[in-house]
Amino acid sequence: MSRFTNSTIREKYGIPHDAVITVGGTVGVGKSTFTRALAEMLGFRISLEKVDNNPYLGRFYEDLARWGFHLQMFFLGERFKEQKRMYEYGGGFVQDRSIYEDTGIFARMLYEQGNMSEEDYQTYTQLFEAMVMTPYFPHPDVLIYLEGSYDDIIARIRERGRPMEQQTPDAYWQDLYRRYEAWIDSFSACPVLRININEYDISENSGSVEVVLSRLAEKIRSVRHVRK
């Protein structure tokens, strides 16, 4: 949770105190760092991807076919519970990674690469649609999509990634990168704000994310106007 209960910057740009903002993008693009910086600036709570307590993640990178379905089911359940929790709090969150990426990218990639069976993939997608693709599911106000060149992103993975990520072949990251680019072009569950990672430099100045706030506020105003 941010140590601020109010934010003059949030008020300056007219960002609602109950907004729910999700940050998406491929592995290595800097979602967690961006999420923390944005939440701190807005005085919002942080919703981080639960990785360290995932019992399947390490085993998944060792054997994708054996653990892919288990990993995706774990993430689906955790993200669904977290989405519900954010709205029960009344909003005011910045979230690291969206629930939509799990089915639109990771589960599909496992299936198409032969690392998830037809039966498991159908079970997973049908459960996702029953849980998420309904009028009752609380979609975020906006998805901030962080993007950059493949060379920039793979350099970050090699420099800062977890050991299991650094050992993953380049072919996997290339495929993942292409899938993300195709996925975001057709994404429509909520408004999207695309931000290039070269537009800010959190490593030097966490306040540099302020450059995106006017665009973020406009996206939120537009969707809330439609909902009225």
N, C-alpha and C positions, 0 to 999 in steps of 0.2 A: 504494500500500500504506500502511496506517496505520503511524505511527511507534511504536505500542505493540504488543508481542508478547503481553501479557496485559492483562486489563481487570478491575478490581475491580467495576465496574458490571455487566459481563457476569455475573460470578460472583454478584453480589448478586441478580440477577433469575433466575438459573438458565438462561441462554441457552447452549446447547451451543457449544463452541469450533469445531465443524465445521459449523455451520448455514450454509445458503445462503438468503439473503433477497433477493427481487426487489422492486423498487419500480416500480409502474406508475401510469399516469394520463395524461390528455390533455396535449398541448403547452401549456406555460406554467404548469403546476401546481407546478413546482419540484422535479421528481424528482432532478435532478443535485445540487442543494444539499442536499436531504434525505438523499440517498445518502451524500454525503461526511460529513455531520454524524453520521449513524448509524454509519457504519463507524469513524469516529474514536472515538466513544464506546465501541463494542464491541471495539475493537482488531482489526477485520477488514480484509481487503484490499478494494479497491474495483474494481468492474467497471463502467466507464462506457461508454455508448453511443458507438460509433465514428462520429462525424459528420464531423469535419474531413478525414478521409482518404477520404471517400466521393466518388468521382469523378462521381456522378450527381446529388447533392443540389441543387446550384445550378441545373443544367439542368432538373431536375424541376420546380422552382417556376416556371420560365419556360414549360415545355411539359409538362403532366402526362401527356397521352396518349402523347407520344413517349418519355418516359423512366420512366414509372411501373413498368413491368415490370422494367426494368433495376435500378431503385432497390430494389424489393422483393426481387429475387433476391440482390442484394448484401447487404442486411440479413439475409436468411435464412441465407446462408452464414456471415457473420461472427458472428451470434448462436449458431448451432449450434456453431461452433468454440469460442466463448467459454464456452458451457455445459459443454462437454467439458473445457475447461481448468480450470474451477473445481473440478470433481470430481476431476480428476487431482491437483490441489493438496491435496485432502483437505478441501475446504470452507473455512469461515471467510471468506465473501464477502457483501458487499452489492452488488447489481447494479442498474444504472440501466436500466429498461425491460425487459419480458419478450419472449421470442420469440413468445408467443401473441398479442400485440397486432398483430403484423405481418399475420397472416392473418385474425384475427377482426375487425379494424377497417380497416387501411390498404389491404390488397389488395382486400378486399370493397368498400370505398368507391370505389376507382378503377374497379372493374368495374361497379358499379351506376350510377356517374355517366357511364359510357361512355368512360372513360379507360384501360381495359384490355380487350383483346379477349377473347372467349369462350375461344379457344384458349390464350391466355397465362394467363388466370385458372385454367383447368383444369390446365395444366402446373404452375403455381405451387402450387395447393392439393394436388395429388397428391404433389408432392415434399415439401411440408410434412408431410403425413400420414405418408409413408414415413420421414421423418427423426425426427419428434417424437412422433407419436401412436402410440407403441409401448411395451411394458413395459420396454424397455431404455433409454429416454431418461431421464436424471436430472432429474426435476422438482424445483423448489425446495421448501424446507420450508414457505415461506409467501410469498404475494404481498401486499405492502403497497400498497393502492390509495389514492392521494392524491386527494381530491375537494374541490370547493368550488363556489360559485355560478358561473354563466357570466360574470356581470359582473366578479367578482373575477379570474377567469382571463384574460379578454380584456384587462383592465387591465394585468395582468402582461406579457402579450405585447406590448402597445403600449409599455410602459415599458422592458422588458428584452430583448425578443426580438431575434433576428438580423434584419438588414435584409430578408432575403427573407421572413421571417415577418411583419414589420410591413407589408409591401406586399401581403400576401395578403388577399383580400376577407373581410369579416365572415361572409358566407354559408358559406364553407368552415369557419371555426371553429365556427359554430353547428351545422353538420352533424356535425363531428367530435365535439363535446361530446355531442350526442344519442347518437351511436353508442357512445361510451365508456360512457355510463350504461346503455344496453341490454346491452352486452357484459358488463359486470361482474356484472349481475344473473343471468346464466346461466353464468358461468365456473365450472368445476369441476375443472380440472386439478390444483389444489393448494388448500390452505386460503387464505382471503382475510381480511386485516385492513384494514378501511376506516377511514381517518384523514382528518378534515376539516382543511384547511390552516389554519383559524383556531384549532386546538388548540395550536399552537406558533408561535414567532416566531424563526426562525433568524437573521434579519437583526439582531436585538437580542441574542439569546442562543442560541448553537448547542446548549447543553446543554438547551434546552427540549424537545428530542425525547425526553428521558428519560420524559416523561409517558406515552409509548406502550409502554414496555418491558415492563411487567407483562402487558399484553394480548398483546404479541408472544410472550413466553415461553409463555403459555398455549396459543397457537395451535400453536407448535412442539411442545410436549409432547403435545398432542392427536393430531397427525399421526404422531408417532413411536411413540406408544402403539398406534395402529392398525396400523402397519407391523410391529410385533413379532409 
